[in-house]
């Protein structure tokens, strides 16, 4: 115990800036709470205490020597948290005779407290607790198969192959490119860039999941890495992500760290903030308990035995990367995060971003519904007990909460309470800035992007809320959806921040729905 404490103190000494920003975030949320009614403060503190006790239960329950009470063995684990939290929330609303709008705002405050008092500290802890293997002294040498599914990727598939060929990996490495019935020159371009270790396959169009399964059938390596055709790895990506997979035999998959290649347009800057503040920070937080919820398609690493054990990829959702991650978690494997980096092309226009995010939201909702059985199980993992319920609630409730908050702000101004509204909005905007600064320090290092955080607060979050609402309506209506590719054109761009060889990019290209 003493050694662990000394190690923690050493980490604090060596991470002054990062730790100081984290402390400012945690204390800053406390300052914001002080401007809210005392009952709200008490509720947040009580829920926080219950949440910490619940997290301890998930970590230690089922370990050797720990008792397993009948009640906890028979009930789904999320009920152990949901009942007391729901009771506390209901009691507060009843005592305060709160309206529906006030209740929704209170739920929003609880979500914010979860982010600043759980997600950010957990992400900080994971970034220091998970030590990466020494790849310079002991690089991985297991046979590696890299799968690159492609559909209408002419103009970028060659660059992707070149980067994979040049990436360092001392062991046997094969690159399998699967052309899924492209109607452009994808196959010809891939063949032109192929070397002895690159195998280019062609098949009739069957969707991305089908292309990945075709690649899995041909893969001979014990480790499989998947890379999207519009993504670029760095020189050290492969050795880093494979080493992180092999560090523990219980790990079945590892998620790479994704960054947009460019941050030129406003849309790209806001997406870079979303990756840092949302996607990568949440991935780090969930990785603290080996419960990463999504291994991204643009960079994921799997034990072949794990991915074969769940039967490969399914085609019944739009987000096959999310679906395969849940299947691997449900099979009993751990899923972790890696610092291994990949640069991916982000949409450059609002319309392109809306199309991409609508597909993501639709696929996420489909996958959550597919795996809703997790809510009925008695598995005690942090994923089924916390991560999965949180995703389900946040995706279905947060768009409504966001719009209600916007309406409340406008109603407050219209009622003449502009000073109180201005103070609260300013405090939350400052809190958002601190959270953004911490996430950028932890994940991105482009701290100047924090200057755009007010636009996340004012514009971007409402944009995403509207897309999520559309996705909810679409899933309820069950429309027919088919895969297609985005329209894209080759573009000149600057080199990526860490690797000059990642020098050209194209507009986002993937299997998209063809409803526009």
Secondary structure, DSSP 8 states (H G I E B T S, - for coil): -HHHHHHHHHHHHH-HHHHHHHHHHHHHHHHHHHTS-HHHHHHHHHHHHHHHHHHHHHHHTTSTT----HHHHHS-HHHHHHHHHHHHHHHHHHHTT--HHHHHHHHHHHHHHHIIIIIHHHHHHHHHHS----TTTS---S-EEEEEEESS-TTTHHHHHHHHHHS--SS-EEEEEEEES-SSSHHHHHHHH--TTEEEEEE----HHHHHHHHHHH--SSEEEE--TTEEE-TTHHHHHHHHHHT-TTEEEEEEEEEES---SHHHHHHHHIIIIIIIHHHHHHHTTTB-----TTSEEEEHHHHHHTTS--SSSS-HHHHHHHHHHHTT-EEEEEEEEEEE---SSHHHHHHHHHHHHHHHHHHHHHTGGGGTS----HIIIIIHHHHHHHHHHHHHHHHHHHHHHHHHHHTT-HHHHHHHHHHHHHHHHHHHHHHHHHHT--GGGGGGHHHIIIIIHHHHHHHHHHHHHHHHHT----EEE----EEE---BTTBTT--EEES--SEEE---
